[in-house]
């Protein structure tokens, strides 16, 4: 909301309309069901740097990092 209103000059109402019309339905149909098959999922309840560390750790454990993290 903040990015779209401040940086893109949109109204809060237009952001919410787009979210309800396209973003949320796409997430419910495609993103959320695929989470059941994911090896790593990151939710929005923790600090961003903790989320990033979770992903780095998972990649390291799987031998998928090509550079030091």
C-alpha positions in Angstrom: 0.0 0.0 0.0 2.7 2.4 1.0 4.8 1.9 -2.1 1.9 2.1 -4.5 0.5 5.3 -2.9 3.7 7.1 -2.3 5.9 6.0 -5.2 3.3 5.3 -7.8 0.8 8.0 -7.0 -2.2 5.6 -6.7 -5.1 6.0 -4.3 -5.5 3.5 -1.4 -8.9 2.6 -3.0 -7.3 1.6 -6.3 -4.7 -0.5 -4.6 -7.3 -2.4 -2.6 -9.5 -2.9 -5.8 -6.5 -4.4 -7.6 -5.5 -6.5 -4.6 -9.1 -8.0 -4.3 -9.6 -8.4 -8.1 -6.2 -9.9 -9.1 -3.5 -10.4 -6.4 -5.5 -12.2 -3.7 -7.3 -14.6 -6.2 -4.0 -15.5 -7.9 -2.4 -16.1 -4.5 -5.3 -18.4 -3.4 -5.3 -20.3 -6.7 -1.6 -20.7 -7.4 0.8 -19.6 -4.6 -0.8 -21.0 -1.4 -1.6 -24.5 -2.8 2.0 -24.9 -4.0 3.3 -24.1 -0.5 2.3 -27.7 0.4 5.1 -28.9 -1.9 7.7 -26.4 -0.9 10.8 -27.4 1.1 11.1 -24.0 2.6 8.3 -21.5 3.2 8.7 -18.0 4.7 5.7 -16.1 6.1 5.3 -12.5 6.9 5.3 -12.8 10.7 9.0 -12.3 11.3 11.6 -9.7 10.6 12.9 -9.6 7.0 16.5 -10.3 8.0 15.4 -13.4 9.8 13.5 -14.6 6.7 16.5 -14.1 4.6 18.7 -16.0 7.0 16.1 -18.9 6.9 16.4 -19.1 3.1 20.2 -18.9 3.2 20.4 -21.6 5.8 18.1 -23.9 3.8 20.2 -23.3 0.6 23.4 -24.0 2.4 22.0 -27.2 3.9 21.0 -28.4 0.5 24.3 -27.5 -1.1 22.7 -25.0 -3.4 24.8 -21.9 -2.7 27.4 -21.1 -5.3 29.0 -18.4 -3.3 29.6 -17.8 0.4 26.6 -16.3 2.2 
